[in-house]
């Protein structure tokens, strides 16, 4: 999600209100003139090595794109574990994340301009013909306005931009006559009814065939949308107006941006996460630079670059000043409350903020960009990928990773700005991790849990639209690209729009509505577009000197605290505020402090809010102390070679896989399959891992029966057909109320759909070997070499040969679209799955890696335990006991804290909030 590399440098910063013309648009990108600067912080990478890595990116793209075209097209997306297309309505609903799917061959459209960037012009021409021939935009399906705009409308416009470029070159696309643009215009008109609100903010969803509010539309009743959803339209809609001359699109997008600007919190100049589209009231009043807001800021700055309207730059700079004043706590970026910006709204960060260093490069503020990027890189080195959310002491909060490209994006722009070969090495690490942990025979699979290495049956279209663009451009020299990428701007989905649009069809009257609302500090604009002479004055080690103090930030035993401390108060001898961890209900002094919170001063009020947040976090921690983390079942035999990893529920009996050596063996089905009596086929399970069906007896009884038959481990597969970890919490298998020390073999639980992957593999290959462990293990290099394709063609053909045939739908995703999730912050938690007659289930939640069991913060020089945040709910099956809910929060001091109900509810909403 960011700005195009390249640009035409200027000798000095561009003035805030520079006259705008064609070359000025490119001049605004002067930051990338720094490509000629090479810092000495890392050894230069040879051209041969860069070419090798570039070719590796091309092969990876072929593997992903080829498998999509072979096994999924014309479906919207590829399901890489089951090697088939994801068709909306034919798979279990994943919630808002499915709103990106409109039965319009999403991945193909999203990949169009990537094909040209990667110099695959023949494939591009073929892809355009397929889009024109096969894609229908008049489907009776409800889609996200935001996702459809950035992926489909942006994809069509990016494809059109490069189609006319190729046609002008005279070799390819000579037959092209603006057909993609006409499709884009058709789609634009289909999206316009979403703007039929009093505020001008669009509805979050629309029916492609029936629009809004009609009975057939099945939408139009929503009241809220996220800030990014309403504020990430101007580039695509303005480009559509400039290309076609139809001004209505740019007018609607500008009106939405104007309304968001009007509704900013005036004292802090921040915006919230979600807003009521009818009244303009903020629904979620927390503010950050990640999910729900991110691309709003991005599009303000890029609208200035593309359209030349000074008001967009002034608005961006006003917001940016507030971000750096309140949200930025280098190297962290922490959400705050818009009305109380000195108070942190949460104790974790989400992965989407990884785009922000790239945006800071475009802004020209390089130092904090380097700091935040380095912090994120240290998190990646610890977990192989950037978790969807992680705490301020860098532990996993939400463990998924859907192959997001934002970090690769920022890596590319920092390399363009600094020329530091260090960022080439960062890119090399990303390539290695993708191939090592995410690559499967039929594409690349999203990570279900970065701690266990388990996969989701998911390969989002943005992976092809963005990831491969940024990685290829990172290692490409100018001559490796068939057009001048400096003449284009990247949208948030990395689609390319030409900068010459700034002087085309300028029928929108420019009205500066910014300065009347705020006084701008001119010093804030000094670094809008610096050149390398300003960034690196006689210091080739500039970037390295900024990174060096952050090298060990993730591994420190007592990292930076999450709470801002009033240092001046401590220096003056004042007592530090009461912390929740120290509170004692029997201490009269503590009770008196609580009564005073919020009554005496703004400082007391801040202490009270902080105390409430800590109480909720500590309460959550106490509920989760006894819970086990998820485990992994990794298929290691041919043709999987460890590439397929399934999330498994742990058992509270038998050896702890986090403390004992993993168990590896071939699998065999037990007879009887339920494992509730002495096995009749002990010779089949002897020395193997037994497969057992859930039901009819206790888990411990099943374990004893297969252990007596000589099994070295057991996998219990749910008997509830169609169950999956995307729709139900993980299981944590409990004992039978007796002493279970006699059980010496490991036991893991798989839901039906995950288990079906193993069962189908047995039917396909007969001999299937798996690894039971606490997390996925590295793959066998020798097997990897045997499997490695010798050429791009071999890659596709061999990948097809290695894919097993799975007739059942398997969907392993439990994650909402981050941009849309802001609309669902108060969604009810999933209800427990049905339980056995002989056993019951109690909720449990997965914990982080056992090696990370203690979260710490630094306050007054001491390291103290803080909340042990968890990402998913799991379930524990127990013997003959009724369901027990462990999820209720106990607040024994409600009577004292009655005045704080509103803030408590806000914090609880943060606790439940999911990306």
C-alpha positions in Angstrom: 0.0 0.0 0.0 2.2 2.8 -1.1 3.8 5.1 -3.5 5.6 4.2 -6.6 9.4 4.0 -6.6 11.4 6.2 -8.8 11.0 9.9 -9.3 12.7 13.0 -10.6 14.8 14.5 -7.9 15.0 18.2 -7.1 17.8 20.0 -5.4 15.7 21.2 -2.5 12.4 20.4 -0.8 9.3 21.1 -2.8 7.4 24.1 -1.3 4.2 23.4 0.5 2.2 25.3 -2.1 4.3 24.9 -5.2 2.7 25.7 -8.6 1.4 22.4 -10.1 2.2 21.2 -13.6 3.1 17.9 -15.2 6.7 17.7 -14.0 5.8 18.8 -10.5 3.9 15.6 -10.0 7.0 13.7 -10.6 9.0 16.2 -8.6 6.9 15.3 -5.5 8.5 11.9 -5.7 12.0 13.4 -5.4 12.7 11.3 -2.3 13.6 8.3 -4.5 16.4 10.2 -6.1 18.3 8.7 -3.2 18.8 5.5 -5.2 22.3 6.7 -6.1 23.3 6.8 -2.4 24.9 3.7 -1.0 25.5 3.6 2.7 28.3 1.5 4.0 26.2 -0.2 6.7 26.0 -3.5 4.7 28.2 -5.1 2.1 27.0 -4.2 -1.4 25.1 -7.0 -3.1 26.5 -8.1 -6.5 24.5 -7.6 -9.6 24.6 -11.3 -10.1 23.0 -11.9 -6.7 20.4 -9.3 -7.4 19.6 -11.0 -10.7 19.4 -14.4 -9.0 16.9 -13.1 -6.4 14.9 -11.3 -9.1 14.6 -14.5 -11.1 13.6 -16.3 -7.9 10.8 -13.8 -7.5 9.7 -14.5 -11.1 9.6 -18.2 -10.4 7.6 -17.7 -7.2 5.1 -15.6 -9.1 4.8 -18.2 -11.8 4.2 -20.8 -9.1 1.4 -18.8 -7.6 -0.2 -17.4 -10.8 0.2 -20.6 -12.7 -1.6 -22.6 -10.1 -4.4 -20.1 -9.8 -4.9 -20.1 -13.6 -4.7 -23.9 -13.8 -6.7 -24.9 -10.7 -8.9 -21.9 -9.7 -9.7 -19.6 -12.6 -12.3 -18.2 -13.2 -13.0 -18.3 -9.4 -12.0 -15.3 -7.4 -9.1 -16.9 -5.5 -7.1 -20.1 -5.2 -7.4 -22.4 -2.2 -3.8 -23.7 -2.2 -4.2 -26.6 0.3 -7.0 -28.2 -1.6 -5.9 -26.9 -4.9 -9.1 -25.5 -6.2 -11.0 -22.2 -6.6 -12.8 -20.3 -3.9 -16.3 -19.6 -5.1 -18.4 -17.5 -2.9 -21.5 -19.3 -1.6 -19.9 -22.7 -2.2 -17.5 -22.5 0.8 -18.3 -21.9 4.5 -18.6 -18.1 5.1 -15.6 -16.4 6.5 -17.5 -13.3 7.4 -16.4 -9.9 6.1 -13.3 -11.3 4.4 -15.6 -12.8 1.8 -16.9 -9.4 0.8 -13.9 -9.0 -1.4 -15.2 -11.9 -3.6 -17.7 -10.9 -6.3 -17.4 -13.7 -8.8 -15.4 -11.5 -11.1 -12.1 -13.5 -11.3 -10.6 -11.2 -8.6 -7.0 -12.6 -8.6 -6.7 -12.3 -12.4 -7.8 -8.6 -12.4 -5.7 -7.9 -9.3 -2.6 -9.4 -11.1 -2.9 -7.6 -14.5 -0.3 -4.8 -14.0 2.0 -7.2 -12.0 2.4 -9.2 -15.2 3.7 -6.1 -17.0 6.0 -5.0 -14.1 7.5 -8.6 -14.2 8.0 -8.2 -18.0 5.4 -10.9 -18.8 3.8 -8.9 -21.6 2.5 -11.9 -23.6 0.9 -13.3 -20.4 -0.6 -9.8 -19.8 -2.1 -9.7 -23.2 -3.6 -13.2 -22.8 -4.9 -12.1 -19.3 -6.6 -9.0 -20.7 -8.4 -11.1 -23.3 -9.6 -13.5 -20.6 -10.9 -10.6 -18.5 -12.8 -9.1 -21.5 -14.2 -12.5 -22.5 -15.1 -14.0 -19.2 -15.6 -11.5 -16.4 -19.1 -10.4 -15.5 -19.6 -7.3 -13.3 -23.4 -7.7 -13.1 -23.5 -10.5 -10.5 -26.1 -10.7 -7.7 -23.6 -10.6 -4.9 -23.0 -8.2 -2.1 -19.4 -6.9 -2.1 -17.3 -4.5 -0.1 -17.1 -1.1 -1.7 -13.6 -0.6 -0.3 -12.2 -3.9 -1.5 -13.9 -3.7 -4.9 -12.6 -0.2 -5.4 -8.9 -0.9 -4.6 -8.7 -4.4 -6.1 -11.1 -4.5 -9.0 -11.5 -0.9 -10.1 -7.9 -0.3 -9.3 -6.9 -3.5 -11.1 -8.8 -2.5 -14.3 -7.4 1.0 -14.3 -3.8 -0.3 -13.7 -4.3 -2.8 -16.5 -5.6 0.0 -18.8 -2.7 2.3 -17.9 -0.1 -0.3 -18.9 -2.1 -1.5 -21.9 -2.1 1.9 -23.5 1.6 2.2 -22.6 2.4 -1.0 -24.4 0.2 -0.1 -27.3 2.2 3.2 -27.7 5.4 1.2 -27.8 4.1 -0.6 -30.9 4.7 -4.3 -30.2 1.9 -5.5 -27.9 -1.7 -4.7 -27.4 -2.2 -3.2 -30.8 -5.7 -4.4 -30.8 -6.6 -2.7 -27.5 -9.2 0.0 -27.7 -9.8 1.0 -24.0 -11.9 -2.1 -23.2 -10.6 -2.3 -19.7 -11.4 1.4 -19.1 -15.0 0.8 -20.3 -15.3 -2.1 -17.8 -13.9 0.2 -15.1 -16.4 2.9 -15.9 -19.2 0.3 -15.8 -18.0 -0.8 -12.3 -17.7 2.8 -11.2 -21.3 3.5 -12.0 -22.3 0.3 -10.1 -20.5 1.6 -7.0 -22.0 5.1 -7.1 -25.3 4.2 -5.4 -23.3 3.5 -2.2 -22.7 7.2 -1.8 -26.5 7.9 -1.4 -26.2 9.1 2.2 -26.7 12.5 3.8 -23.0 12.7 4.8 -21.6 11.6 1.4 -19.8 8.7 3.1 -20.5 5.5 1.2 -22.2 2.5 2.5 -19.7 -0.2 3.3 -21.3 -2.8 1.0 -23.3 -2.8 -2.3 -25.0 -5.4 -4.5 -23.4 -5.4 -7.9 -26.7 -6.1 -9.6 -29.3 -4.4 -7.4 -27.4 -1.6 -5.7 -28.6 -0.4 -2.3 -31.8 -0.8 -0.2 -33.8 -2.7 -2.7 -35.2 -5.9 -1.2 -33.1 -7.9 -3.7 -30.0 -6.1 -2.7 -29.7 -7.6 0.8 -27.7 -4.6 2.0 -28.2 -0.9 2.7 -29.1 -1.2 6.4 -25.6 -0.6 7.7 -24.9 2.5 9.7 -21.2 2.4 10.2 -18.1 2.2 8.1 -14.4 2.4 8.8 -12.4 5.5 8.0 -10.2 3.8 5.5 -13.2 2.3 3.8 -14.6 5.8 3.1 -11.3 7.6 2.7 -9.6 5.2 0.2 -11.4 6.1 -3.0 -9.9 9.3 -4.3 -7.1 7.8 -6.4 -9.2 5.3 -8.3 -12.3 7.5 -8.6 -10.3 10.5 -9.7 -8.3 8.5 -12.2 -11.5 7.1 -13.6 -12.8 10.7 -14.0 -9.6 11.9 -15.6 -9.4 8.9 -18.0 -13.1 9.2 -19.1 -14.0 12.8 -18.6 -16.9 11.8 -16.3 -16.4 14.1 -13.3 -19.0 12.5 -11.1 -16.6 9.9 -9.7 -14.0 12.3 -8.4 -16.7 14.6 -7.0 -18.2 11.8 -4.8 -14.8 10.7 -3.6 -13.8 14.2 -2.7 -17.0 14.8 -0.8 -16.3 11.7 1.3 -12.8 12.9 2.1 -14.1 16.4 2.9 -16.6 15.0 5.4 -14.0 12.9 7.2 -11.8 16.0 7.5 -14.6 18.0 8.9 -15.3 15.3 11.5 -11.7 15.0 12.8 -11.3 15.6 16.5 -10.4 19.2 16.5 -8.2 19.3 19.6 -6.1 16.3 18.6 -6.5 16.4 14.8 -7.0 12.6 14.9 -9.8 10.5 13.3 -11.4 7.4 14.8 -11.6 3.9 13.4 -15.3 3.8 12.5 -17.9 6.4 11.8 -21.7 6.6 11.4 -22.3 7.2 7.7 -25.6 9.1 8.5 -24.8 11.2 11.5 -21.0 11.5 11.3 -20.6 10.5 14.9 -17.5 8.5 15.7 -18.4 4.9 16.7 -14.9 3.8 17.6 -12.9 6.6 19.0 -9.5 5.0 19.1 -7.0 6.2 16.5 -3.8 4.7 15.0 -2.1 4.1 11.7 -3.1 0.5 11.3 -6.3 -1.4 10.4 -9.4 0.7 9.8 -7.5 4.0 9.2 -4.2 3.3 7.4 -4.9 4.0 3.8 -6.9 7.2 4.6 -3.7 8.9 5.5 -2.0 7.3 2.5 -4.5 8.6 0.0 -4.4 12.2 1.4 -0.7 12.4 0.5 -1.0 10.5 -2.8 -4.0 12.6 -3.9 -1.7 15.6 -3.6 0.9 13.8 -5.7 -1.5 12.6 -8.4 -4.0 15.5 -8.5 -2.0 18.5 -7.4 -4.5 19.9 -4.9 -2.6 21.6 -2.1 -5.4 21.0 0.4 -4.7 17.3 0.4 -1.1 17.9 1.4 -2.1 20.4 4.1 -4.6 17.9 5.6 -2.0 15.1 5.5 0.6 17.2 7.2 -1.9 18.2 9.9 -2.8 14.6 10.6 0.9 13.6 10.4 1.9 16.1 13.0 -0.8 14.6 15.3 0.4 11.1 14.6 4.0 12.0 15.5 2.9 13.9 18.5 0.6 11.2 20.0 0.7 7.9 18.3 4.4 7.6 17.5 6.5 6.3 20.4 9.6 5.3 18.4 9.9 2.6 17.3 6.3 1.8 18.3 3.1 3.1 16.8 0.4 2.8 19.5 -3.3 3.6 19.2 -4.7 6.3 21.3 -8.1 7.8 22.1 -8.9 10.8 19.8 -10.3 12.8 22.7 -7.6 11.8 25.2 -4.6 11.3 22.9 -2.1 10.9 25.7 -3.8 7.7 26.7 -3.0 4.5 24.8 -6.1 2.7 23.6 -4.5 -0.7 23.4 -1.3 -2.6 24.3 -0.7 -4.2 20.9 -0.1 -3.2 17.3 -1.5 -4.7 14.1 0.4 -5.8 11.0 -1.2 -3.3 8.6 0.8 -0.5 10.2 3.8 -1.9 8.4 2.9 0.3 5.4 3.6 3.4 7.4 7.4 3.5 7.1 6.9 3.5 3.3 4.5 6.4 3.6 7.0 8.2 5.8 9.6 7.8 3.1 7.2 9.5 0.7 6.7 12.2 3.3 10.4 12.5 3.6 10.6 11.7 7.3 13.3 9.0 7.1 14.5 8.5 10.7 11.2 7.3 12.2 10.6 5.2 9.1 14.0 3.4 9.6 13.2 2.9 13.3 9.7 1.4 12.9 10.8 -0.8 10.0 13.7 -2.2 11.9 11.5 -3.0 14.9 9.1 -4.8 12.5 12.0 -6.7 11.0 13.1 -7.9 14.4 9.6 -9.2 15.0 9.8 -11.0 11.7 13.1 -12.6 12.5 11.6 -13.9 15.7 8.4 -15.3 14.2 9.4 -15.8 10.4 6.4 -13.6 9.5 4.7 -10.5 11.0 1.8 -11.7 13.1 -1.5 -10.0 12.5 -1.1 -8.3 15.9 1.7 -8.3 18.5 2.1 -6.8 21.9 4.4 -3.9 22.8 7.0 -6.4 24.1 6.8 -8.2 20.8 4.8 -11.3 21.7 2.1 -12.7 19.4 -1.3 -11.3 20.0 -3.1 -12.6 16.9 -1.0 -15.3 15.2 -2.3 -15.3 11.7 -0.4 -14.0 8.7 -2.3 -13.9 5.4 0.9 -13.2 3.4 0.5 -9.4 3.7 2.8 -7.2 1.5 3.0 -4.1 3.6 6.4 -4.8 5.1 7.9 -5.7 1.7 6.5 -2.4 0.4 8.2 -0.3 3.1 11.4 -2.3 2.6 11.4 -1.3 -1.1 10.8 2.4 -0.4 13.5 2.5 2.2 16.0 1.0 -0.2 15.0 3.5 -2.8 15.4 6.3 -0.3 18.7 5.2 1.2 20.4 2.9 -1.3 21.4 0.8 1.7 22.1 -2.8 0.7 20.9 -3.8 4.1 17.3 -3.6 2.7 18.3 -6.0 -0.1 19.2 -8.5 2.6 15.9 -7.9 4.3 14.1 -8.7 1.0 16.2 -11.8 0.6 15.0 -13.0 4.0 11.4 -12.4 3.0 11.9 -14.5 -0.1 13.5 -17.3 1.9 10.7 -17.3 4.5 8.0 -17.4 1.9 9.6 -20.4 0.1 10.5 -22.2 3.3 7.3 -21.8 5.3 4.4 -20.7 3.0 5.1 -22.5 -0.3 2.9 -25.5 -0.9 2.6 -27.7 -4.0 -0.3 -25.6 -5.3 0.8 -22.0 -4.6 1.5 -20.2 -1.3 -0.7 -20.7 1.7 -1.4 -18.1 4.4 -0.1 -18.9 7.9 -2.8 -19.9 10.3 -0.4 -19.5 13.2 3.1 -18.1 12.9 4.1 -19.9 16.1 3.2 -23.4 15.0 3.8 -22.8 11.3 0.3 -24.2 10.4 -1.4 -23.1 7.2 -4.7 -21.7 6.0 -6.4 -22.7 2.8 -6.1 -19.2 1.5 -4.0 -17.2 -1.0 -5.5 -13.7 -1.2 -5.3 -11.7 -4.5 -3.3 -9.0 -2.9 -0.4 -11.4 -2.6 0.0 -11.4 -6.4 -1.0 -7.8 -6.8 1.5 -6.4 -4.3 4.1 -8.8 -2.8 5.7 -9.9 -6.1 5.7 -6.3 -7.4 7.6 -4.9 -4.5 10.0 -7.8 -4.2 10.8 -7.8 -7.9 11.3 -4.0 -8.0 13.5 -4.2 -4.9 16.1 -6.3 -6.8 15.5 -4.9 -10.4 17.7 -2.4 -12.1 16.2 0.2 -14.4 16.9 -1.8 -17.5 15.1 -4.8 -16.0 11.7 -3.0 -16.3 10.2 -2.4 -19.7 8.8 1.0 -18.8 9.7 3.9 -16.6 8.0 3.2 -13.3 8.9 6.7 -12.1 6.1 8.0 -14.2 3.5 6.2 -12.1 2.0 6.3 -8.6 1.1 3.1 -6.7 -2.4 2.8 -5.2 -2.9 1.1 -1.9 -3.2 -2.2 -3.8 0.0 -1.4 -5.7 -1.9 -0.7 -9.0 -0.2 1.8 -11.3 -1.8 5.1 -12.3 0.1 7.5 -14.6 1.2 10.9 -13.2 0.1 12.7 -16.3 -3.4 12.4 -15.1 -2.7 15.5 -13.0 -3.1 17.7 -16.1 -6.0 15.7 -17.7 -9.7 16.7 -17.5 -9.2 19.0 -14.6 -12.8 20.0 -14.2 -13.0 19.8 -10.4 -12.8 23.2 -8.8 -10.0 23.3 -6.2 -11.2 24.8 -3.0 -8.8 25.1 -0.1 -10.9 24.2 2.9 -8.1 23.3 5.2 -6.4 26.4 6.5 -9.7 27.9 7.8 -9.8 25.1 10.4 -6.3 24.9 11.6 -3.1 26.9 12.0 -0.3 25.0 10.3 3.2 24.9 11.6 5.4 25.6 8.6 8.3 23.6 10.2 6.1 20.5 9.7 6.5 20.8 5.9 10.3 21.2 5.8 10.8 17.5 5.1 8.0 16.9 2.6 10.3 16.1 -0.2 14.0 16.3 0.6 16.8 15.1 -1.6 19.7 12.9 -0.5 21.9 15.9 0.3 19.6 16.8 3.1 18.9 13.2 4.3 22.5 12.0 4.5 24.8 14.9 5.0 28.3 13.5 4.7 27.2 10.3 6.6 27.1 7.1 4.6 26.2 5.2 7.8 23.1 7.3 8.5 20.6 4.4 8.2 22.8 2.0 10.1 23.3 4.4 13.0 19.5 4.6 13.4 19.0 0.8 13.2 21.8 -0.2 15.5 20.1 0.6 18.9 17.1 -1.4 17.8 18.9 -4.7 16.9 18.0 -6.4 20.1 14.8 -4.6 20.9 12.6 -7.7 20.5 14.8 -10.0 22.6 15.4 -7.7 25.6 14.2 -9.2 28.8 12.8 -5.9 30.0 11.6 -4.0 27.0 10.1 -0.6 26.7 6.9 -0.2 28.8 3.5 0.2 27.3 2.3 3.0 29.6 3.5 6.5 29.3 4.9 7.7 32.7 4.8 11.2 33.9 8.6 11.5 34.3 8.4 15.1 35.5 6.1 14.0 38.4 8.6 11.3 39.5 11.5 13.7 39.4 9.6 16.1 41.7 9.1 13.4 44.2 5.5 12.6 43.6 4.2 9.1 44.1 3.8 6.9 41.0 0.1 6.2 40.1 -1.6 3.1 41.6 -1.1 0.1 39.2 -3.7 -2.7 38.9 -1.1 -5.3 39.7 -0.5 -3.7 43.1 -4.2 -3.1 44.0 -5.5 -4.7 47.2 -9.2 -4.4 48.0 -8.4 -4.5 51.7 -6.0 -1.6 51.6 -7.9 1.6 52.6 -5.4 3.8 50.9 -5.9 2.0 47.6 -9.7 2.4 47.9 -9.3 6.1 48.6 -7.1 6.5 45.5 -9.8 4.8 43.4 -12.5 7.1 44.7 -10.4 10.2 43.7 -9.7 8.9 40.2 -11.4 11.2 37.7 -12.6 13.7 40.3 -9.6 15.8 41.1 -7.7 16.5 37.9 -6.9 15.4 34.4 -3.9 13.5 35.7 -6.2 11.6 38.1 -8.5 10.9 35.2 -5.7 9.5 33.1 -4.6 7.3 36.0 -8.2 6.0 36.3 -8.4 5.1 32.7 -5.1 3.4 32.8 -6.1 1.5 35.9 -9.3 0.3 34.2 -7.3 -1.0 31.3 -4.8 -2.8 33.4 -7.6 -4.4 35.5 -9.3 -5.8 32.4 -5.9 -7.1 31.1 -5.0 -8.7 34.4 -8.4 -10.3 34.7 -8.0 -11.7 31.2 -4.6 -13.0 32.1 -5.9 -14.8 35.2 -8.6 -16.5 33.1 -6.0 -17.9 30.7 -3.2 -19.0 32.9 -4.0 -22.7 32.7 -4.5 -23.0 29.0 -2.2 -24.7 26.5 -1.1 -23.3 23.1 -2.1 -24.9 19.8 0.1 -27.7 18.3 1.0 -28.7 14.8 0.4 -31.7 12.6 2.9 -31.4 9.7 2.7 -33.8 6.7 6.3 -34.6 5.9 6.0 -37.4 3.3 6.0 -37.1 -0.5 4.7 -34.9 -2.1 4.2 -32.5 0.8 7.7 -32.6 2.4 6.5 -30.6 5.4 4.8 -27.9 3.3 1.3 -28.6 4.7 0.9 -27.8 8.4 -2.4 -28.2 10.2 -3.4 -26.5 13.4 -4.1 -29.1 16.1 -5.7 -28.9 19.6 -3.5 -30.0 22.5 -4.2 -32.6 25.2 -3.9 -32.0 29.0 -2.5 -35.5 29.3 0.4 -37.3 27.8 3.8 -35.8 27.0 4.0 -32.0 26.5 5.2 -31.5 23.0 6.8 -28.2 23.9 9.1 -30.0 26.4 9.6 -33.3 24.7 11.0 -34.3 21.3 8.4 -34.3 18.5 6.8 -37.5 17.4 7.2 -38.6 13.8 5.6 -41.6 12.1 3.3 -42.9 9.5 -0.4 -42.8 10.2 -2.9 -45.6 10.3 -6.6 -45.8 11.1 -7.6 -47.7 14.2 -10.3 -50.4 14.3 -12.7 -49.7 15.7 -12.4 -46.2 14.4 -13.7 -44.6 17.6 -10.9 -46.2 19.6 -13.3 -46.9 22.5 -12.4 -50.6 22.9 -9.4 -52.9 22.4 -8.1 -52.4 18.9 -8.7 -55.3 16.5 -5.9 -54.2 14.2 -2.9 -53.8 16.5 -0.5 -54.8 13.8 -1.7 -51.9 11.6 -1.0 -49.2 14.3 2.1 -50.8 15.9 4.8 -48.1 15.7 2.6 -45.7 13.9 0.4 -42.7 14.8 -3.2 -43.9 15.1 -6.1 -42.0 13.6 -9.2 -42.1 15.8 -12.6 -40.6 15.5 -14.0 -38.4 18.2 -17.1 -39.6 20.2 -18.6 -42.3 22.4 -15.9 -42.3 25.1 -13.3 -40.2 26.8 -10.2 -39.0 25.1 -8.0 -40.6 27.7 -9.7 -44.0 27.1 -8.9 -43.7 23.4 -5.3 -42.8 24.2 -4.9 -45.9 26.4 -6.4 -48.2 23.8 -4.1 -47.1 21.0 -1.1 -47.0 23.3 -1.8 -50.6 24.4 -1.9 -51.6 20.7 1.6 -50.1 20.2 0.8 -46.7 18.7 3.4 -44.0 19.2 0.9 -41.2 19.0 -2.7 -40.4 18.3 -4.7 -37.9 16.2 -8.4 -37.5 17.1 -10.5 -36.3 14.2 -13.8 -34.6 14.9 -16.9 -36.6 14.0 -18.9 -33.4 13.3 -18.7 -33.3 9.5 -17.7 -30.0 8.1 -16.2 -28.6 11.4 -13.1 -26.5 11.0 -11.0 -24.2 12.9 -12.4 -21.3 10.9 -15.8 -21.6 12.5 -15.1 -23.2 15.9 -12.6 -22.6 18.6 -9.7 -25.0 19.0 -10.1 -28.0 21.3 -8.1 -28.7 24.4 -8.6 -32.3 25.3 -8.9 -33.0 29.0 -8.6 -36.3 30.9 -11.3 -38.5 32.3 -11.1 -37.4 35.9 -8.6 -40.1 36.8 -4.9 -40.3 37.0 -3.6 -40.0 33.4 0.1 -40.4 34.2 0.0 -43.8 32.5 -0.6 -42.2 29.1 2.9 -41.8 27.6 2.0 -41.0 23.9 1.2 -37.6 22.5 -2.4 -36.9 21.5 -3.6 -34.1 19.2 -7.1 -33.0 18.0 -8.1 -32.0 14.4 -11.4 -30.7 13.2 -13.1 -32.6 10.4 -11.9 -30.5 7.5 -8.3 -30.5 8.7 -8.5 -34.2 9.4 -9.9 -34.8 5.9 -6.7 -33.5 4.4 -4.8 -36.4 6.0 -7.5 -38.9 5.2 -7.6 -37.8 1.5 -3.8 -38.0 1.4 -4.0 -41.6 2.6 -6.5 -42.4 -0.2 -4.2 -40.7 -2.7 -0.8 -41.9 -1.6 -1.4 -44.7 0.9 1.8 -44.0 2.9 1.5 -40.7 4.8 4.0 -39.6 7.3 3.3 -36.8 9.8 5.1 -34.9 12.5 3.4 -34.1 15.8 5.1 -31.1 17.4 4.6 -27.8 19.2 5.3 -26.0 16.0 6.3 -26.8 12.4 9.8 -27.9 11.8 12.2 -26.9 9.0 11.8 -29.0 5.9 14.3 -31.5 4.8 16.8 -29.7 2.5 17.5 -32.9 0.5 13.8 -33.4 -0.1 13.5 -29.7 -1.0 16.2 -30.1 -3.6 14.5 -33.2 -5.0 11.3 -31.2 -5.3 12.8 -28.0 -6.6 11.7 -27.4 -10.2 14.5 -27.1 -12.8 12.7 -24.5 -14.8 9.6 -22.3 -14.6 7.7 -24.7 -16.8 8.8 -27.6 -14.7 7.6 -25.7 -11.6 4.1 -25.5 -12.9 3.9 -29.0 -14.2 5.5 -30.6 -11.2 3.3 -28.5 -8.9 0.3 -29.9 -10.6 1.6 -33.5 -10.3 2.2 -33.1 -6.6 -1.3 -31.8 -5.7 -3.6 -34.3 -4.2 -7.2 -34.5 -5.2 -9.4 -33.3 -2.4 -13.1 -33.5 -3.2 -14.3 -31.9 0.0 -14.3 -28.2 0.7 -11.6 -27.3 3.2 -11.4 -23.8 4.5 -9.0 -23.0 7.3 -9.5 -19.3 7.7 -10.7 -17.6 10.9 -9.8 -14.0 10.1 -11.8 -11.0 9.0 -10.7 -8.4 6.5 -8.8 -5.8 8.6 -10.2 -2.9 6.7 -13.8 -4.1 7.3 -13.3 -5.5 10.8 -13.9 -2.2 12.3 -17.5 -2.7 11.5 -17.7 -5.8 13.6 -15.9 -4.9 16.8 -18.8 -6.0 18.9 -19.4 -9.3 17.2 -20.5 -12.0 19.6 -17.8 -14.7 20.2 -18.3 -18.1 18.6 -20.5 -20.5 20.5 -18.9 -23.8 21.5 -19.1 -26.7 19.1 -21.4 -29.6 19.9 -20.0 -31.9 22.5 -19.9 -35.7 22.8 -22.6 -37.4 24.8 -20.0 -38.8 27.1 -17.9 -35.6 27.3 -18.4 -31.9 27.4 -16.4 -28.9 26.2 -15.3 -25.9 28.0 -13.9 -22.8 26.3 -10.2 -22.2 26.3 -7.9 -19.9 24.5 -4.6 -20.5 22.8 -1.6 -19.0 24.4 1.7 -17.9 23.0 4.8 -19.9 22.6 5.8 -21.4 25.9 9.2 -19.7 25.5 7.3 -16.4 25.7 5.1 -17.1 28.7 6.0 -13.8 30.5 5.1 -10.5 29.1 7.0 -7.7 30.7 7.0 -3.9 30.9 9.5 -1.5 32.3 8.2 0.9 35.0 10.6 2.7 37.3 13.4 0.3 36.2 11.6 -2.9 37.2 10.3 -5.7 35.0 6.8 -6.8 35.8 4.4 -9.3 34.4 1.6 -8.0 32.3 -1.3 -9.6 30.4 -0.8 -12.8 28.5 -2.9 -12.0 25.5 -4.4 -14.7 23.4 -5.6 -14.8 19.9 -8.2 -17.6 19.6 -10.7 -19.3 21.7 -10.3 -23.1 22.0 -12.4 -25.7 23.7 -11.6 -28.3 26.3 -13.4 -31.6 26.3 -13.9 -33.0 29.8 -15.5 -36.1 31.3 -19.2 -36.2 32.1 -19.3 -32.6 33.4 -21.5 -29.8 32.3 -20.3 -27.0 30.1 -18.4 -24.4 32.1 -17.9 -20.9 30.9 -14.5 -19.4 31.8 -15.1 -16.2 29.8 -16.9 -14.1 32.3 -15.0 -11.1 33.6 -15.1 -10.5 37.4 -15.1 -6.9 38.5 -15.4 -6.9 42.3 -14.9 -3.1 42.6 -17.8 -2.1 40.3 -19.4 0.0 43.1 -16.3 2.1 43.4 -15.8 2.4 39.7 -19.4 3.2 38.6 -18.4 6.5 37.1 -16.1 4.7 34.7 -18.6 2.5 32.9 -18.2 4.1 29.6 -14.4 3.8 29.5 -14.6 0.2 30.8 -16.9 -0.7 27.9 -14.5 1.0 25.5 -11.6 -1.0 26.8 -13.6 -4.2 26.6 -14.4 -3.4 23.0 -10.6 -3.2 22.4 -10.2 -6.6 24.1 -12.8 -8.2 21.7 -11.7 -6.3 18.7 -10.5 -8.6 15.9 -8.7 -7.6 12.6 
